[in-house]
Amino acid sequence: MRIKKHGLEYYLKTPYTPKVEPNLFFADKKVKTSYKEYEALIDNNSVRLGKFNNNTAVIPEDISSLIEEYRDMAGELRYKDFFDEIPETLYDNFRDCECFCFITTYNEQRLVTSYEVDDFVFVFKYNEQQQLTEWTATISGQIPCTRNYLYNKKGLLCKIIDKLPTGIFKEYLYDEKGDMVVVIENGENSEEYKYKYNSKGELISLKCYRNEKFMQEDLFLYDERGNKTLFCSFGEENEKDERENERKVFINSYQNGHLDKQEILYYENGDKEFLFFDEQGKIIKKQYFEIKHYRGFELLNTVYYKYFDGKAERTDIDKNLYKEVIVCKDITCKEDSYCGRWSTFGRSSIDIEYNGRKYNSILFSDNIFSYAIYDKEGNEIRKFVRSYLTNGESETIFYKNGTPDYIVRKECSVVEN
């Protein structure tokens, strides 16, 4: 994993855009995908499928993100009295969606042209460059909402338009760098962002306005190698009072011409963090220290990263020696956020954390090979190991206290050519 350049994603609310990636297995086909649970049988030190137990309800992350976006768009209709003519129970289906299978349609270029999930249908359109230009969502054939994507001559995103049955609701405008600059809501500018760069093209200032009123300005400083040395925020334009809870200092150390270590000082609470890098700029170790009054700093957790065979392993060890290990196809900032610090929850809530927060994020992600948690003695509490099969299928073995517990298979079948 590499460090983020600016970390602006926390308040630049650009709309969700589905990934546009050709499927490796299906072209011009309609495919049914389901998740089924089986018994795990141990035979000669190997684990194999036992009898079928039940279907597993699941909504993959990309589909759940689409449903969430659709729900937010349709939610605006409640304020327009649109639901006077549509049963309120239809809107309630957004919250109660539970599917045991979904159907995906692919075109000749192997791109997704539709999802059918429970009562939801999502339809996608692309341009000649295979860029997403539109998706439309309906529920039970009603409440159509559409999101359009427009691109400039260079093929970069320049505008996103959200359309409701009542007309255009929101527009998002982007500059030549692909950064969001204006959000237009109901015909008026609701958000505006102004960027300022230095002679090297590095962002040094970002001003945020809401309803034409100044909200805040973020400032960035860099060293001669282009790595951040300071981040801070200011509030009201007339006051220019620096908000200490929005200030970080970065101390960069170099070895053999590359960034070797970065120390981050958090002024809001006095904590600090250390990042260590390899020669390719990838993070190999992180340490987070919490300030303790009259006692100095206490190490809360250490995270190690290993990269091998196109995979990445992330090991998080907290101050009580509880450990969490995840192996991915690649560690991105998103996968990194799957694994919160152990200090944020107690021993008794480990299973809740595993089954709740990580259920859709990790359990059914096609980016994960394995996930495991261990107690302070090194005993395995929970683990799953995933094998990827042909035609996009996978098999996941779940372990409890080191023993195979059950198996979940992702199964794909062509229902229409």
VEXDREN-2710 file (C-alpha; in Angstrom, 1 decimal):
% VEXDREN-2710
k/r/px/py/pz
1/MET/0.0/0.0/0.0
2/ARG/1.2/3.5/-0.8
3/ILE/0.4/6.6/1.1
4/LYS/-2.4/8.9/-0.2
5/LYS/-1.4/12.1/-1.8
6/HIS/-3.7/14.5/-0.1
7/GLY/-6.4/12.5/1.9
8/LEU/-9.2/14.7/0.6
9/GLU/-11.8/11.9/0.1
10/TYR/-13.2/12.5/3.6
11/TYR/-15.2/15.5/2.6
12/LEU/-15.1/15.6/-1.2
13/LYS/-18.3/13.6/-1.7
14/THR/-17.9/12.6/-5.3
15/PRO/-20.6/10.1/-6.3
16/TYR/-19.9/6.4/-6.3
17/THR/-18.9/5.1/-9.7
18/PRO/-19.0/1.3/-10.4
19/LYS/-15.8/-0.3/-11.6
20/VAL/-15.6/-0.9/-15.3
21/GLU/-13.6/-4.0/-15.7
22/PRO/-14.2/-6.8/-18.4
23/ASN/-15.2/-10.1/-16.9
24/LEU/-12.6/-12.8/-17.5
25/PHE/-15.1/-15.6/-17.9
26/PHE/-18.3/-14.4/-19.5
27/ALA/-19.2/-12.6/-22.7
28/ASP/-22.6/-11.9/-24.1
29/LYS/-24.2/-14.0/-21.3
30/LYS/-26.7/-13.8/-18.4
31/VAL/-25.2/-15.3/-15.3
32/LYS/-26.8/-16.3/-12.0
33/THR/-24.6/-16.0/-8.9
34/SER/-25.4/-17.5/-5.5
35/TYR/-23.6/-18.3/-2.3
36/LYS/-24.3/-21.7/-0.7
37/GLU/-23.2/-23.1/2.6
38/TYR/-22.0/-26.7/3.0
39/GLU/-20.6/-28.9/5.7
40/ALA/-16.8/-29.1/6.0
41/LEU/-15.5/-32.6/6.0
42/ILE/-11.9/-33.5/7.0
43/ASP/-10.5/-36.4/4.9
44/ASN/-6.7/-37.3/5.1
45/ASN/-5.8/-33.9/6.4
46/SER/-7.7/-32.2/3.6
47/VAL/-11.0/-30.4/3.7
48/ARG/-13.8/-31.1/1.2
49/LEU/-17.4/-30.3/0.7
50/GLY/-20.0/-32.1/2.8
51/LYS/-23.8/-31.9/2.4
52/PHE/-25.6/-28.7/1.5
53/ASN/-26.8/-26.7/4.5
54/ASN/-28.5/-23.6/3.2
55/ASN/-28.3/-20.6/0.9
56/THR/-26.4/-17.6/2.2
57/ALA/-27.9/-14.2/1.9
58/VAL/-25.4/-11.7/0.5
59/ILE/-25.1/-8.5/-1.5
60/PRO/-21.6/-8.0/-2.9
61/GLU/-20.0/-4.6/-2.1
62/ASP/-20.4/-3.1/-5.6
63/ILE/-24.1/-3.9/-5.7
64/SER/-24.7/-2.8/-2.1
65/SER/-23.0/0.5/-3.0
66/LEU/-25.3/1.0/-6.0
67/ILE/-28.3/0.3/-3.8
68/GLU/-27.1/2.8/-1.3
69/GLU/-26.6/5.4/-4.0
70/TYR/-30.1/4.7/-5.4
71/ARG/-31.7/4.8/-2.0
72/ASP/-30.1/8.3/-1.4
73/MET/-31.4/9.5/-4.8
74/ALA/-34.9/8.1/-4.3
75/GLY/-34.9/9.5/-0.8
76/GLU/-35.0/13.0/-2.2
77/LEU/-38.4/12.2/-3.7
78/ARG/-39.9/11.9/-0.2
79/TYR/-39.3/15.6/0.2
80/LYS/-41.1/16.3/-3.1
81/ASP/-44.3/14.4/-2.0
82/PHE/-43.6/12.0/-4.9
83/PHE/-44.6/9.1/-2.7
84/ASP/-48.2/10.3/-2.5
85/GLU/-48.8/8.2/-5.6
86/ILE/-46.4/5.3/-4.8
87/PRO/-46.9/3.0/-1.8
88/GLU/-44.6/3.9/1.1
89/THR/-43.9/0.2/1.5
90/LEU/-42.0/0.3/-1.8
91/TYR/-39.5/2.7/-0.3
92/ASP/-39.2/0.4/2.7
93/ASN/-37.8/-2.3/0.4
94/PHE/-34.6/-0.3/0.2
95/ARG/-33.9/-1.1/3.9
96/ASP/-35.2/-4.7/3.8
97/CYS/-33.3/-6.0/0.7
98/GLU/-32.1/-9.5/1.3
99/CYS/-31.0/-11.6/-1.7
100/PHE/-29.8/-15.2/-2.0
101/CYS/-28.8/-14.8/-5.6
102/PHE/-28.4/-12.1/-8.3
103/ILE/-28.3/-12.1/-12.1
104/THR/-25.6/-10.3/-14.1
105/THR/-25.8/-9.7/-17.8
106/TYR/-22.6/-9.1/-19.8
107/ASN/-22.2/-7.7/-23.3
108/GLU/-19.8/-8.9/-26.0
109/GLN/-17.0/-6.8/-24.5
110/ARG/-17.6/-8.7/-21.2
111/LEU/-18.8/-5.5/-19.5
112/VAL/-21.8/-5.6/-17.1
113/THR/-25.0/-4.3/-18.7
114/SER/-27.4/-5.1/-15.9
115/TYR/-27.8/-6.4/-12.3
116/GLU/-31.0/-8.0/-11.1
117/VAL/-31.0/-8.1/-7.3
118/ASP/-34.2/-9.0/-5.5
119/ASP/-36.6/-6.2/-6.6
120/PHE/-33.8/-4.0/-7.9
121/VAL/-32.7/-3.7/-11.5
122/PHE/-29.6/-1.7/-12.5
123/VAL/-28.9/-1.1/-16.2
124/PHE/-25.5/0.2/-17.5
125/LYS/-24.5/2.0/-20.8
126/TYR/-21.0/2.6/-22.2
127/ASN/-19.4/4.7/-24.9
128/GLU/-17.1/3.4/-27.7
129/GLN/-14.1/3.8/-25.3
130/GLN/-15.9/1.4/-22.9
131/GLN/-16.3/4.2/-20.4
132/LEU/-19.5/4.1/-18.2
133/THR/-21.9/6.8/-19.5
134/GLU/-25.1/5.9/-17.6
135/TRP/-26.7/3.7/-15.0
136/THR/-30.4/3.6/-14.3
137/ALA/-32.0/1.9/-11.3
138/THR/-35.6/0.8/-10.6
139/ILE/-37.3/-1.1/-7.9
140/SER/-40.3/-3.3/-8.8
141/GLY/-40.2/-1.4/-12.2
142/GLN/-40.8/1.9/-10.5
143/ILE/-39.0/5.0/-9.2
144/PRO/-36.4/5.2/-12.1
145/CYS/-33.3/7.2/-11.1
146/THR/-30.4/7.8/-13.5
147/ARG/-26.8/8.9/-13.2
148/ASN/-25.0/10.1/-16.3
149/TYR/-21.3/10.4/-16.8
150/LEU/-19.9/13.0/-19.3
151/TYR/-16.2/13.1/-20.4
152/ASN/-14.1/15.8/-22.1
153/LYS/-12.0/15.3/-25.3
154/LYS/-9.2/13.8/-23.3
155/GLY/-11.5/11.1/-21.9
156/LEU/-11.5/12.5/-18.4
157/LEU/-14.7/12.8/-16.4
158/CYS/-16.0/16.4/-16.5
159/LYS/-19.6/16.1/-15.3
160/ILE/-22.0/13.7/-13.4
161/ILE/-25.7/14.3/-13.6
162/ASP/-28.3/12.7/-11.2
163/LYS/-31.8/12.5/-12.6
164/LEU/-35.0/11.7/-10.7
165/PRO/-38.5/11.1/-12.1
166/THR/-39.1/14.8/-11.3
167/GLY/-36.1/16.1/-13.3
168/ILE/-32.4/16.8/-12.8
169/PHE/-31.6/16.8/-9.1
170/LYS/-27.8/17.2/-8.8
171/GLU/-24.8/17.9/-11.1
172/TYR/-21.2/17.4/-10.2
173/LEU/-18.6/19.4/-12.2
174/TYR/-14.9/18.5/-12.5
175/ASP/-11.8/20.4/-13.7
176/GLU/-9.2/19.3/-16.2
177/LYS/-7.3/17.5/-13.4
178/GLY/-10.4/15.4/-12.6
179/ASP/-11.0/17.2/-9.3
180/MET/-14.6/18.1/-8.3
181/VAL/-15.1/21.9/-8.4
182/VAL/-18.8/22.5/-8.1
183/VAL/-22.0/20.6/-6.9
184/ILE/-25.2/22.0/-8.3
185/GLU/-28.4/21.0/-6.4
186/ASN/-31.8/22.0/-7.6
187/GLY/-30.3/24.6/-10.0
188/GLU/-28.1/26.3/-7.3
189/ASN/-24.5/25.9/-6.3
190/SER/-24.5/24.0/-3.0
191/GLU/-20.8/23.2/-2.9
192/GLU/-17.7/24.8/-4.5
193/TYR/-14.1/23.8/-4.2
194/LYS/-11.1/26.0/-5.3
195/TYR/-7.7/24.5/-5.7
196/LYS/-4.3/26.2/-5.8
197/TYR/-1.0/24.5/-6.9
198/ASN/2.6/25.4/-6.6
199/SER/5.1/25.5/-9.5
200/LYS/5.6/21.8/-9.2
201/GLY/1.9/21.0/-9.6
202/GLU/1.5/20.1/-5.9
203/LEU/-1.8/21.1/-4.2
204/ILE/-1.1/23.8/-1.6
205/SER/-4.5/25.1/-0.9
206/LEU/-8.1/23.9/-1.1
207/LYS/-11.0/26.2/-0.2
208/CYS/-14.5/24.8/0.5
209/TYR/-17.7/26.8/0.1
210/ARG/-21.2/25.7/1.0
211/ASN/-24.2/27.6/-0.4
212/GLU/-21.7/30.4/-1.4
213/LYS/-20.4/30.7/2.2
214/PHE/-16.8/30.0/3.0
215/MET/-16.4/26.9/5.2
216/GLN/-12.8/26.0/5.5
217/GLU/-9.4/26.1/3.8
218/ASP/-6.9/23.3/3.9
219/LEU/-3.2/24.1/3.5
220/PHE/-0.4/21.7/2.5
221/LEU/3.4/22.1/2.6
222/TYR/5.9/19.7/1.0
223/ASP/9.6/19.1/1.1
224/GLU/11.9/19.3/-1.9
225/ARG/11.1/15.6/-2.7
226/GLY/7.4/16.2/-2.9
227/ASN/6.3/14.6/0.4
228/LYS/4.0/16.4/2.8
229/THR/5.5/18.2/5.8
230/LEU/2.4/20.0/7.1
231/PHE/-1.4/19.8/6.8
232/CYS/-3.7/22.3/8.6
233/SER/-7.2/23.7/8.3
234/PHE/-8.7/27.1/8.9
235/GLY/-12.3/27.9/9.6
236/GLU/-14.2/31.2/9.1
237/GLU/-12.4/33.3/6.5
238/ASN/-12.5/36.5/8.5
239/GLU/-11.1/34.9/11.7
240/LYS/-8.4/32.6/10.3
241/ASP/-8.2/30.8/13.6
242/GLU/-6.2/27.6/13.1
243/ARG/-8.0/24.6/14.3
244/GLU/-5.6/22.4/16.1
245/ASN/-7.7/19.3/15.6
246/GLU/-7.0/19.7/11.9
247/ARG/-3.2/20.0/12.0
248/LYS/-0.6/17.4/11.3
249/VAL/3.2/17.7/11.0
250/PHE/5.1/15.2/8.8
251/ILE/8.8/14.5/9.5
252/ASN/10.4/12.7/6.6
253/SER/13.6/10.6/6.7
254/TYR/15.4/9.4/3.6
255/GLN/17.8/6.6/2.9
256/ASN/19.6/5.9/-0.4
257/GLY/17.4/8.4/-2.2
258/HIS/14.0/7.1/-1.1
259/LEU/11.6/7.9/1.7
260/ASP/12.5/5.5/4.4
261/LYS/10.4/6.7/7.4
262/GLN/7.6/9.3/8.0
263/GLU/6.7/10.5/11.5
264/ILE/3.2/12.1/11.8
265/LEU/2.4/14.3/14.7
266/TYR/-1.3/14.8/15.5
267/TYR/-1.9/18.1/17.2
268/GLU/-5.5/17.4/18.1
269/ASN/-4.6/14.8/20.7
270/GLY/-0.8/14.6/20.9
271/ASP/-0.6/11.1/19.4
272/LYS/1.9/10.2/16.7
273/GLU/2.4/7.6/14.0
274/PHE/5.4/6.1/12.2
275/LEU/5.3/4.8/8.6
276/PHE/8.2/2.8/7.2
277/PHE/8.7/2.2/3.4
278/ASP/10.6/0.0/1.1
279/GLU/12.6/1.2/-1.9
280/GLN/9.5/1.0/-4.1
281/GLY/7.6/3.4/-1.9
282/LYS/5.3/0.8/-0.4
283/ILE/4.5/0.8/3.3
284/ILE/6.0/-2.1/5.1
285/LYS/5.3/-1.1/8.7
286/LYS/3.1/1.3/10.7
287/GLN/3.1/2.1/14.4
288/TYR/0.6/4.2/16.3
289/PHE/1.4/5.8/19.7
290/GLU/-1.1/7.3/22.1
291/ILE/0.1/10.1/24.5
292/LYS/-0.4/9.3/28.1
293/HIS/-0.3/12.2/30.5
294/TYR/2.7/12.0/32.9
295/ARG/3.7/8.7/31.3
296/GLY/4.8/9.6/27.8
297/PHE/3.8/7.6/24.7
298/GLU/2.2/4.1/24.7
299/LEU/2.3/1.9/21.6
300/LEU/-1.3/1.0/20.6
301/ASN/-0.7/-1.1/17.6
302/THR/1.8/-2.2/15.0
303/VAL/1.0/-3.1/11.4
304/TYR/3.3/-5.1/9.1
305/TYR/2.9/-5.4/5.4
306/LYS/4.4/-8.1/3.1
307/TYR/4.2/-8.3/-0.7
308/PHE/4.6/-11.6/-2.5
309/ASP/3.3/-13.4/-5.7
310/GLY/0.9/-10.6/-6.5
311/LYS/-0.5/-10.6/-3.0
312/ALA/-0.2/-8.4/0.0
313/GLU/-0.4/-9.5/3.7
314/ARG/-1.3/-7.2/6.4
315/THR/-0.7/-8.1/10.1
316/ASP/-2.1/-5.9/12.8
317/ILE/-0.9/-6.5/16.4
318/ASP/-2.4/-4.5/19.2
319/LYS/-0.8/-3.6/22.6
320/ASN/-2.4/-6.7/24.2
321/LEU/-0.9/-8.9/21.5
322/TYR/-4.2/-9.7/19.8
323/LYS/-3.5/-10.2/16.1
324/GLU/-5.4/-9.8/12.8
325/VAL/-4.0/-11.0/9.5
326/ILE/-5.5/-10.4/6.1
327/VAL/-4.1/-11.5/2.7
328/CYS/-5.4/-9.6/-0.4
329/LYS/-4.7/-9.5/-4.1
330/ASP/-3.4/-6.0/-3.3
331/ILE/-3.6/-3.8/-0.3
332/THR/-5.4/-0.6/-1.2
333/CYS/-6.5/2.1/1.2
334/LYS/-9.9/0.5/1.3
335/GLU/-8.7/-2.9/2.3
336/ASP/-6.5/-1.3/4.8
337/SER/-9.5/0.3/6.4
338/TYR/-11.2/-3.1/6.8
339/CYS/-8.9/-3.8/9.8
340/GLY/-9.4/-1.3/12.6
341/ARG/-7.1/-1.1/15.6
342/TRP/-7.7/-3.7/18.2
343/SER/-7.7/-0.9/20.8
344/THR/-11.1/0.2/19.5
345/PHE/-13.0/-2.8/20.8
346/GLY/-12.6/-5.3/23.7
347/ARG/-12.0/-9.0/23.7
348/SER/-15.7/-9.8/24.2
349/SER/-16.7/-8.0/21.0
350/ILE/-14.3/-9.8/18.6
351/ASP/-16.9/-12.0/17.1
352/ILE/-19.3/-9.1/16.7
353/GLU/-16.7/-7.2/14.9
354/TYR/-15.9/-10.1/12.7
355/ASN/-19.5/-10.9/11.8
356/GLY/-20.8/-7.4/11.5
357/ARG/-18.4/-4.8/10.2
358/LYS/-16.4/-7.1/8.0
359/TYR/-19.3/-9.3/6.7
360/ASN/-19.9/-7.5/3.4
361/SER/-16.5/-5.7/3.3
362/ILE/-14.3/-8.8/3.4
363/LEU/-16.4/-12.0/3.4
364/PHE/-17.7/-11.6/-0.1
365/SER/-14.9/-9.5/-1.6
366/ASP/-13.2/-11.0/-4.6
367/ASN/-10.0/-9.3/-3.5
368/ILE/-9.4/-11.4/-0.4
369/PHE/-7.5/-14.7/0.0
370/SER/-7.7/-15.2/3.7
371/TYR/-8.5/-13.5/7.0
372/ALA/-7.7/-14.6/10.6
373/ILE/-7.8/-13.3/14.1
374/TYR/-5.7/-14.6/17.1
375/ASP/-5.7/-14.2/20.8
376/LYS/-2.7/-12.9/22.8
377/GLU/-1.3/-16.5/23.2
378/GLY/-1.4/-16.9/19.4
379/ASN/-4.4/-19.2/19.4
380/GLU/-6.5/-19.0/16.3
381/ILE/-10.0/-17.6/17.1
382/ARG/-11.5/-17.4/13.6
383/LYS/-10.2/-17.7/10.1
384/PHE/-11.3/-18.2/6.5
385/VAL/-9.3/-19.2/3.5
386/ARG/-10.6/-18.6/0.0
387/SER/-9.7/-20.4/-3.3
388/TYR/-10.6/-18.9/-6.6
389/LEU/-12.0/-21.4/-9.1
390/THR/-13.0/-21.2/-12.8
391/ASN/-15.8/-19.1/-14.2
392/GLY/-15.5/-16.6/-11.4
393/GLU/-16.5/-19.0/-8.7
394/SER/-14.8/-19.4/-5.3
395/GLU/-14.7/-21.7/-2.3
396/THR/-14.2/-20.3/1.2
397/ILE/-13.4/-22.6/4.2
398/PHE/-14.3/-21.2/7.6
399/TYR/-12.4/-22.2/10.7
400/LYS/-13.3/-21.9/14.4
401/ASN/-10.6/-22.4/17.0
402/GLY/-8.4/-24.0/14.3
403/THR/-11.0/-26.5/13.1
404/PRO/-12.8/-26.4/9.8
405/ASP/-16.4/-25.3/10.6
406/TYR/-18.2/-24.9/7.2
407/ILE/-17.7/-24.0/3.6
408/VAL/-19.3/-21.3/1.5
409/ARG/-19.2/-21.6/-2.3
410/LYS/-19.8/-18.8/-4.7
411/GLU/-21.5/-20.5/-7.7
412/CYS/-22.1/-19.1/-11.1
413/SER/-24.3/-20.6/-13.8
414/VAL/-25.2/-19.3/-17.3
415/VAL/-29.0/-18.9/-17.5
416/GLU/-29.1/-17.3/-21.0
417/ASN/-26.6/-17.0/-23.9
END
